[in-house]
Amino acid sequence: MSLPQPVPPSWKDLGKSSNDLLGKDYHFAGTSLEVKTATPSNVTFKVDGTRDSKTSLVSGNLEAKYSDKFHGLTFTQAWSTSNALRTQIELENQIAKGLKLETTSILNPEKNTKSVVFGAAYKQPGLHSRAVLDVFKGPTFTADTVLGRDGFLVGAEASYNVTEGRVDKYSTAFGFSAPEYAVTLHGLSNLTTFAASYYHRVSPDVEAGAKAVYDTKATSPGVALEVGTKAYLDSAAFVKAKINNAGVLALGYTQALRPGVKASFGLALDTQRLSDASPLAPPAHKVGAQFVFEA
């Protein structure tokens, strides 16, 4: 008798453990501030802003979200400093168990651009499938499916341009996921880019991971390689480090100062340009920080 199968991750979350380990909590592109608040009436507000260290430009976003868990309804309205208005409506587990419907619209009056996307996701034990229709881009219909059994995962994605009547993009992936480790192989962009990643929880306090990417159409030959680790200092702090084959070393430190208050600091060092003092060259090293307040 086979054991009950869990719901596999969605297509975009294949390899998520490794991507999060190597991509999150490295704040060296500037200084950012994020404030989140929640009301008793199930309305949450989020304000975030970032000052780019390279351009000194400040960008921000104001978001309000209302959730009705009993009826599976979520309504989100956001407004950015680029004057883009985003509206999202989600309905989950109402028409059928495991089915989620959503629509997202983005309007930018200054640039005279608009976007409307309809999406559906269906998940059951051993199956996670999604479909998205981008109305004004093509229209383009994108669908992906991930099947899982006994830790083994297989997934595929394809995009179909309705106007031109052809498949624009297709990708596939294979993987294996266990409680302590995960391995994922991707064939992306019409099987012209190949990626392999792994994640390993070495101990309750230490995580490690790596990712390799080979682009057959890249101008520079070779494989892009990145390896990183994360170590918990205690229940309120952790450090992260990663390095790639270009010699860029990134460090991150995150500390929970008190409940609802978190500070993160990041540093990126180009180890091949440690002694580079040319004023005309772009900065060899970067530093940044993020502060999060939540109530």
N, C-alpha and C positions, 0 to 999 in steps of 0.2 A: 504494500500500500504506500503510495507516494505521499510525501508531506505537502501541506498546503503551500502554494507558491505565492511569494509576496508580489506586490505591484512593482514592476521594474521602473527605473528612472525614465524620464522623457528623453527624447533625442538630444536636446540641448544640454541635458545633465549627465550624459555619458562622459565619464572622465572628470566629473565635477570635483571629486576629492583632491585630485592632483592639480586641477586648475585653480581651485581656491587656495591650496597651499602655496602655489607659485605666483598667484596673481593678487591676492587680497592682503590688506594690512601693510602695504608698502607705500607710504604716503611721502613721496619725494618730488612730486610735480608742482607743489605749491602748498598753500595753507588753506584748510577748509574748516567750516563750522557747520554742524548739523544739530537742529533742535527738533525734538519730537514731543508732542503732548497728546493726551487722550482725555476725552470727556466721558461722563457716565452714560451718555446717550449714544455710545458706540461711534462717535466721530473722532477721528485722529487728524492731527495737523502736523505737517513736516515742513520745515524751512531749512534749506541748505545753500551754502555759498562757497565758492572756491576762488582764490586769487592765484592765477597762474604765475609761477616764478619766472617764466621766460618772457611772457608778454606783459605782465603786470595787470592784465585784464581780469575783472571780477565777473563771474557768472553765478546765477542763482536760480532757485526754483522754489515755488510755493505750492504745496499740495494739501488737499483736504480729502479725506476718505470716510465714507459712511458704510458700515457693515451691518447687515441684518442676517445673523447666522441662522435664525429659525427658518427664514425663507430662502436662504442661500444666496442672498443678493448683496453685491458690493458695488458702490458707486464712487468713482474717483475723478476729481477735477484738479488739474494742475496748470500753473501759469509760470513761464520762465522769463528771465531777463531778456531773452531774444524775442519776446512777445509771441511765443508759441503757446497756444491753448490746447491742452490735451484732456479729452474726456473718455473715460473707460467705464463700461458697464459689464458686470460679470454675474452669471447665474449658474449655480452649481448644485447638483444632486436634486433637482426639482422635476425635470422631465423624465430622467432615468438615473438610477444610481450609478455613480462614476462618470456621468456626463457633465461637462462644463462648457457653457457657451459664453462668449464675450465679444464685445465690439469696442474698437478703439478709433477715435478720430482726433486728428491733429490739424489745427488751423493756424497759419501765420499770416496775418493781414499785411504786414510790412513787405514780406517777400512774395505775397500772393501765391502761397503754396498750401496744399491741403492733402490730407491722407485719411482714408477710411479703410479699416481692416476688420474683417469678421473672422472669428476663430472658434474652433470647437476642439475639445479634448475628451477622450474617453479612456478610462483606465479600469482594469480589472486584474485579478491575480494572473500574472504571467503576460499581461498585455498593457501597453501604454501607447496610444495613438493620438495624433493631432492633425488638424487640417486648418489652413489659413488662406483666406482670399483677400488679396490686396486690390481694392477696386480701381484705384487710379494709377497703379503701376502695372500696366499691361492690358487688362487685369492679369494678375499672376496668382495661380493656385498652387499652394505648397502643402505637401502632406508628408508625414513621417510616422514610422511605427517602430517600436522596440518590443521584442519578445524576450522573455526571460524564463529560465528553468534551471533549478538547482545551482544558481549562481552564474550560469552562462548567459550571456546577453548577445543579441544580434539585432541590428537596427539598420534602417535605410531612410533616405530622404530624397524627394524629387520635387522640382518646381516646373510648372507647366504654364507657358505664356499663352493665354487664351486667344489674343488677337493674332499672334503669329502662328499659332497652332503647332508649337514645338516645345520640347523639353529643354529648358534653359540650363538646369543644374541638377546633378544627382550625386549622392554620396552614400557611403555605407560604413558600418562600424561593427566591430566584434569586441567582446570583453568578458571578463570574469570578475565577479565581485564577492568578497568574503568579508566577515566582520573586521578582520585586521588588515586586509590589503585589497587592492583592486588593480586590474590591468586592462587597458583599453587600446585598441588599434582603430585608427580612422583612415578612410580613403575619401578625401574631400575634393570639392571643385572639379567635378567630372573625372575623379580619380587621377588628378594631376598633382595633388598635394597629399602626402602621407604623414601621419602622426602616430606616435606611440607614447603612451604615458603609463606611469605606475605610481601607486600610493601605498605606503606601508605605515601602520601604526606600530612602531617598534615597541613602545611601552605606553602606559597611561599618560606619561609626561612628554613623550618624544614622538614626532611624526617625521617622515621623510618621503620624498617624491622626486620624480624627474620626468622630463618631456623632451622628445626628439621630433623634429619636423623636417621633412625633405620635400622641397618644392621643385618639381621637374622643370618649371618655367622660370625659375629664379635666375637672375643675371650672374650671381655669384654661386659657384658650385659648393657642394658640401651640405652637411646636415647641421641645422640649428639645434643646439643642445642646451638644456637648462636643468639644474639640479638644486634642490633646496631642502630645508629642514625647519621644524618648529619645535620649540621647547617651552614647556610651562614652568615658570619660576615658582609660582604658587597659584592659589585659586583665583587671584586677581591680576596676574601679569603673565605675559609670555613674550618671547623673542623669536624672530624669524630671520633667516639668512638664505640667500640664493646667489648663484653665480652662473653666467652663461659662457658659451664658447668664445664670445667677443671680449671676455675679460671684464665684464661689468659686474661688480659685486654690490648687492642690495641688502640692506639691513633694516629691520623693522622692530619697534618695541611698542607694546600696547599695555596700558596700565588702567585698571578700573580704580579711580580715585575714591569713589563712594557709589552707592547704588544710584544708577541713572546717569553717572558722569564718567566718561571714558576719554583718555588722551592717548594719541598714537603719534609716533615720530618715525620718520624714515630718512634713510641716507643711501645714495647711490654713488659708488666710486668706480671710475674707469681705471682699472689697475694698470692699463697700458699707457696711461697719461698722468701718472702720479706726479711727475716732475715737469709737466707741461705748464709753462707760465706765460704763453703767448696771449696778449690782450685781444688779438684778432680772431683767435679760434673760439668756437662755441664752448660754453662751460663744460669742463670735463666731469664735474661732480655736481650732484643735486642733493638738496635737503628740503624737507617739508614736514608738515604736521597736520593732524586732524583732531578736532575736539567735538565730542558728541554729548549732548544733554538730552535726557529722556525722562519724562514724568507722566 
